[in-house]
């Protein structure tokens, strides 16, 4: 498995280097958009750029940069596949404004060479000034929760860095982000409708919206609630508020200054593996091994751990990881 992964990465890097070298014969590197078009490992990115109306932008110089450069963190086909986006038709599952904003989150104005991507640092994106941060885990460098597979692929209008997961950001707080998923503002098929109903029933929307509180939130899907024996939103609205609040509190990690446990606002690349961590409600959650950029998480009352369905969604007051089980 490791040999296959390394071979794929090396093949990707060599093919990108070959593209750049070929164009140097003409004394002009391809544009960022041309790199995506020419390399089959970026087919879904190309399709997304066309549907999200950014392909033309990335074909030209950046008029807002003196040198005309962009920096793009480019997800591979495998990165999109992790979200179930395997071909162009799958992109119809995303609302077009959300797709455009997602692509813009991968873009920075100006040149950010690989040498500038330092652990502990950050850089602004083209999405409403939202930043991305760089994290070192083991021997690997991450941007948010996405591993950087290759850097410094030269283009005529900037540089490309290759990543293994799509970067996701909503531009809203934790509650606003959940509502966007619940109302179909991000995906055409709404998700997290049960979770939003539970937050509203327990009147927790104010707490989870505060800008000064940075949380790590494990957000169960609608099917996760059904699997836990909560079949409908009506059933949620009939639950005892104290009981439901206790359940929801199992899904939130926060920064406890008194114990130096700083667990809020954490991407997968920053979460400890194979260890127990206290949730907001006091329950001990068991985090599993860090594997392929995600971790499992298990509550004291769960017989099996929850998997991350959509990890690393950056919000203005924390990070949301969508999971496939309710933590009991």
C-alpha positions in Angstrom: 0.0 0.0 0.0 2.8 2.4 0.9 4.6 1.5 -2.3 1.5 2.2 -4.4 0.9 5.5 -2.7 4.5 6.6 -3.2 4.5 5.5 -6.8 1.3 7.6 -7.5 2.8 10.7 -5.9 6.1 10.3 -7.7 4.2 9.7 -10.9 2.2 12.9 -10.3 5.3 15.0 -9.5 7.2 13.6 -12.5 4.3 14.3 -14.9 3.9 17.8 -13.6 7.7 18.4 -13.9 7.5 17.0 -17.5 4.8 19.4 -18.4 6.8 22.3 -17.1 10.0 21.2 -18.8 8.3 20.8 -22.1 6.9 24.3 -22.1 10.3 25.7 -21.1 11.4 24.8 -24.7 9.1 27.6 -25.8 10.4 29.8 -22.9 6.9 29.9 -21.4 5.4 27.7 -18.8 1.7 26.7 -19.0 -0.9 28.6 -17.1 -2.3 27.1 -13.9 -5.5 26.2 -15.8 -3.4 24.5 -18.6 -1.6 22.4 -16.0 -5.0 21.0 -14.8 -6.2 20.4 -18.4 -3.0 18.6 -19.4 -2.7 16.3 -16.4 -5.3 13.5 -16.0 -4.7 13.6 -12.2 -6.5 17.0 -12.1 -9.5 16.1 -14.3 -12.1 16.7 -11.6 -10.4 19.9 -10.6 -10.6 21.0 -14.2 -14.3 20.2 -14.4 -14.9 22.0 -11.1 -13.0 25.1 -12.3 -15.1 25.2 -15.4 -18.4 24.7 -13.5 -17.3 27.2 -10.8 -16.3 29.9 -13.3 -12.7 30.2 -12.2 -11.0 28.4 -15.1 -10.7 31.6 -17.1 -9.3 33.5 -14.1 -6.6 30.9 -13.6 -5.7 31.0 -17.3 -4.6 34.6 -17.1 -2.3 36.8 -15.0 -3.4 38.1 -11.7 -4.1 41.7 -12.3 -4.0 42.4 -8.5 -0.4 41.2 -8.2 2.5 43.2 -9.6 4.1 39.9 -11.0 0.7 38.6 -12.1 0.9 35.5 -9.9 -1.5 33.2 -8.2 -0.8 30.3 -5.8 -3.2 27.3 -6.0 -3.4 24.3 -3.7 -4.6 21.7 -6.2 -6.6 18.7 -5.0 -6.1 15.5 -7.0 -8.9 13.4 -8.4 -8.4 11.1 -5.4 -9.0 14.2 -3.1 -12.3 14.9 -4.8 -13.2 11.2 -4.7 -13.1 11.4 -0.9 -16.2 13.6 -1.1 -17.9 11.3 -3.6 -17.0 13.6 -6.5 -15.5 11.2 -9.1 -16.6 12.8 -12.3 -18.0 16.0 -13.7 -21.6 15.0 -13.2 -21.0 14.4 -9.5 -20.2 18.1 -9.1 -23.9 18.8 -9.6 -24.3 17.7 -6.0 -22.8 21.0 -4.9 -24.5 24.3 -5.1 -22.6 26.5 -7.6 -21.9 29.4 -5.2 -20.5 26.9 -2.7 -18.3 25.2 -5.4 -17.0 28.6 -6.5 -16.2 29.6 -2.9 -14.5 26.2 -2.3 -12.3 26.7 -5.3 -11.4 30.3 -4.2 -10.4 28.9 -0.8 -7.6 27.0 -2.7 -6.3 30.2 -4.3 -4.0 32.9 -3.0 -3.0 36.1 -4.7 0.7 36.4 -5.3 3.5 33.8 -5.2 3.7 31.5 -2.2 6.7 29.2 -2.9 7.0 25.9 -1.0 9.8 27.4 1.2 7.3 29.9 2.6 4.9 27.2 3.8 6.2 27.0 7.3 4.6 25.1 10.2 2.8 27.5 12.5 2.4 29.9 9.6 -0.7 30.9 7.7 -1.7 32.6 4.4 -4.8 34.4 3.2 -7.1 32.9 0.5 -9.2 34.5 -2.2 -12.3 33.6 -0.2 -13.4 36.6 1.8 -10.0 36.9 3.4 -10.2 33.5 5.1 -6.7 32.1 6.0 -5.3 28.6 5.8 -2.7 27.4 8.3 0.3 25.1 7.9 0.8 22.2 10.3 3.7 19.7 10.6 2.7 16.2 11.6 5.5 13.6 11.6 7.5 14.1 8.5 4.6 15.6 6.5 3.4 19.1 6.0 -0.3 19.9 5.9 -2.4 22.9 4.9 -5.3 22.7 7.3 -6.1 19.0 7.3 -4.8 18.3 3.7 -1.4 16.8 3.2 0.8 18.6 0.7 2.0 16.0 -1.8 4.2 18.2 -4.0 5.2 21.8 -4.1 6.4 24.4 -6.6 4.9 23.2 -9.8 5.8 26.3 -11.9 3.2 28.0 -14.1 3.2 31.1 -16.3 0.9 32.8 -13.8 2.1 31.4 -10.5 2.7 28.2 -8.8 0.8 25.0 -7.9 1.1 22.9 -4.7 -0.6 19.4 -4.9 -2.8 18.3 -1.9 -4.6 15.1 -1.0 -7.9 16.5 0.3 -10.3 19.3 -0.8 -10.0 22.3 1.4 -13.4 23.3 2.8 -14.5 26.6 4.5 -17.9 28.1 4.9 -17.2 31.7 5.8 -19.6 31.3 8.7 -19.5 30.2 12.3 -20.2 26.6 13.4 -24.0 27.1 13.5 -24.2 29.1 10.3 -22.1 26.3 8.7 -24.4 23.6 9.9 -27.4 25.6 8.7 -25.8 25.9 5.3 -25.6 22.1 5.1 -29.0 21.7 6.6 -30.7 24.1 4.2 -29.1 22.9 1.0 -26.8 26.0 0.9 -23.7 23.8 0.3 -24.8 20.4 -1.0 -28.0 20.2 -3.2 -29.2 17.4 -1.0 -29.5 18.9 2.5 -27.6 17.2 5.4 -27.3 17.9 9.2 -31.0 18.7 9.4 -31.3 16.6 12.6 -28.3 18.2 14.2 -29.6 21.8 13.5 -33.0 20.8 14.9 -31.3 19.5 18.0 -29.2 22.6 18.5 -32.3 24.8 18.2 -34.3 22.6 20.5 -31.6 22.9 23.2 -31.2 26.6 22.5 -27.4 26.2 22.0 -27.2 28.3 18.8 -26.0 31.4 20.7 -23.2 29.5 22.5 -21.9 27.8 19.3 -22.1 31.1 17.4 -19.9 33.2 19.7 -16.8 34.4 17.9 -14.5 34.2 21.0 -15.2 30.5 21.5 -13.2 28.2 19.2 -14.6 24.7 19.0 -13.9 21.3 17.4 -17.3 19.9 16.5 -18.1 16.3 15.6 -21.3 16.7 13.6 -23.5 13.6 13.1 -25.3 13.1 9.8 -29.0 12.6 9.6 -28.5 8.9 9.1 -26.4 8.8 12.3 -29.3 10.1 14.3 -31.6 7.5 12.8 -29.1 4.8 13.5 -29.0 6.0 17.1 -32.8 5.4 17.5 -33.9 9.0 16.8 -36.0 8.6 13.7 -37.2 12.1 12.9 -37.0 15.8 13.7 -40.3 15.4 15.5 -38.7 12.9 17.8 -35.8 15.4 18.5 -38.3 18.1 19.3 -40.0 15.8 21.8 -36.8 14.8 23.6 -36.0 16.0 27.1 -33.8 19.1 26.7 -31.4 18.2 29.4 -30.9 14.7 27.9 -30.4 16.0 24.4 -28.1 18.8 25.6 -26.0 16.1 27.3 -25.7 14.2 24.0 -24.8 17.2 22.0 -22.1 18.2 24.6 -20.4 14.9 23.8 -19.7 16.2 20.3 -17.7 19.4 21.2 -14.1 19.8 22.1 -12.9 23.1 23.4 -9.8 25.0 24.8 -9.7 24.3 28.5 -7.1 26.9 29.7 -7.2 25.5 33.2 -5.9 22.1 32.2 -3.8 23.3 29.2 -5.9 21.0 27.0 -6.3 23.1 23.8 -8.6 20.9 21.7 -10.8 23.6 20.1 -10.4 24.6 16.5 -8.4 21.6 15.5 -8.0 20.1 12.1 -7.4 16.3 11.8 -3.7 17.0 11.3 -3.7 18.6 14.8 -5.7 16.1 16.8 -3.9 13.6 19.0 -4.3 10.0 18.0 -5.0 6.9 20.1 -5.9 8.9 23.2 -8.9 9.9 25.3 -9.9 13.5 25.3 -12.6 15.3 27.4 -15.7 16.6 25.6 -17.5 19.8 26.6 -20.0 17.8 28.6 -17.2 15.9 30.5 -17.4 12.6 28.7 -14.1 11.0 27.6 -14.0 10.5 23.8 -11.6 8.0 22.4 -9.7 9.2 19.3 -8.4 6.5 17.1 -5.3 6.2 14.9 -4.5 8.9 12.5 -4.9 7.2 9.2 -5.0 8.7 5.7 -5.8 12.1 7.1 -8.7 11.2 9.4 -9.3 9.8 12.9 -12.1 7.8 14.3 -13.9 9.0 17.5 -15.9 6.9 20.0 -18.1 7.9 22.9 -18.3 5.9 26.1 -21.7 4.5 25.0 -20.8 3.5 21.5 -20.0 -0.1 20.6 -18.1 1.0 17.5 -16.3 4.3 16.7 -17.6 6.9 14.3 -15.8 7.6 11.0 -15.3 11.1 9.6 -17.5 11.5 6.5 -16.4 15.1 5.7 -13.4 16.2 7.8 -11.8 19.6 8.3 -14.6 22.1 7.5 -13.1 25.4 8.6 -15.6 27.8 10.3 -15.0 31.3 11.7 -15.1 30.0 15.2 -13.8 26.4 14.9 -13.6 23.3 12.7 -16.4 20.9 12.0 -15.9 17.2 11.2 -19.0 15.4 9.9 -19.2 11.9 11.3 -21.4 8.9 10.7 -22.5 8.1 14.3 -24.0 9.9 17.3 -21.5 9.9 20.2 -23.3 8.4 23.2 
